[in-house]
Amino acid sequence: MVQEVNLADGPARGVIILISSPSNKVVASATDFDQSSYGGFALGHAQEIRCKKKVAKSLVEANCSFELRDAISPSVANDILKDCLNSGWKMTILKVGHLEDD
């Protein structure tokens, strides 16, 4: 998918998340450049929340069989991600075009 950005609207703002295994191999990634926020969250925080859900799904899709990944709910995928992070895996969050407090 190609997203065009009108520079009159300012630079692109979004979030990129990478998940690395203990051997430092990137095993999952996700992005969110959706410019909508919700629930009173700042744009950057809303994008980070959505991106974390996407990267949990990406981790499951990259490492499970089709049958198993179809049976795993989003909340279980999130639990798997948390367990991986507690076992030495790393999450790198890159904020693009956001100010420090956004």
GICOR-V387295 format. One record per residue. N is the residue number from 1. RES is the residue in one letter. SS is DSSP state (H for helix, E for strand, C for the rest). Layout:
n->{N & N}
res->{RES & RES}
ss->{SS & SS}
//
This chain:
n->{1 & 2 & 3 & 4 & 5 & 6 & 7 & 8 & 9 & 10 & 11 & 12 & 13 & 14 & 15 & 16 & 17 & 18 & 19 & 20 & 21 & 22 & 23 & 24 & 25 & 26 & 27 & 28 & 29 & 30 & 31 & 32 & 33 & 34 & 35 & 36 & 37 & 38 & 39 & 40 & 41 & 42 & 43 & 44 & 45 & 46 & 47 & 48 & 49 & 50 & 51 & 52 & 53 & 54 & 55 & 56 & 57 & 58 & 59 & 60 & 61 & 62 & 63 & 64 & 65 & 66 & 67 & 68 & 69 & 70 & 71 & 72 & 73 & 74 & 75 & 76 & 77 & 78 & 79 & 80 & 81 & 82 & 83 & 84 & 85 & 86 & 87 & 88 & 89 & 90 & 91 & 92 & 93 & 94 & 95 & 96 & 97 & 98 & 99 & 100 & 101 & 102}
res->{M & V & Q & E & V & N & L & A & D & G & P & A & R & G & V & I & I & L & I & S & S & P & S & N & K & V & V & A & S & A & T & D & F & D & Q & S & S & Y & G & G & F & A & L & G & H & A & Q & E & I & R & C & K & K & K & V & A & K & S & L & V & E & A & N & C & S & F & E & L & R & D & A & I & S & P & S & V & A & N & D & I & L & K & D & C & L & N & S & G & W & K & M & T & I & L & K & V & G & H & L & E & D & D}
ss->{C & C & C & C & C & C & H & H & H & C & C & C & C & E & E & E & E & E & E & E & C & C & C & C & C & E & E & E & E & E & E & E & C & C & C & C & C & C & C & C & C & C & H & H & H & H & H & H & H & H & H & H & H & H & H & H & H & H & H & H & H & H & H & C & C & H & H & H & H & H & H & C & C & H & H & H & H & H & H & H & H & H & H & H & H & C & C & C & C & E & E & E & E & E & E & E & C & C & C & C & C & C}
//
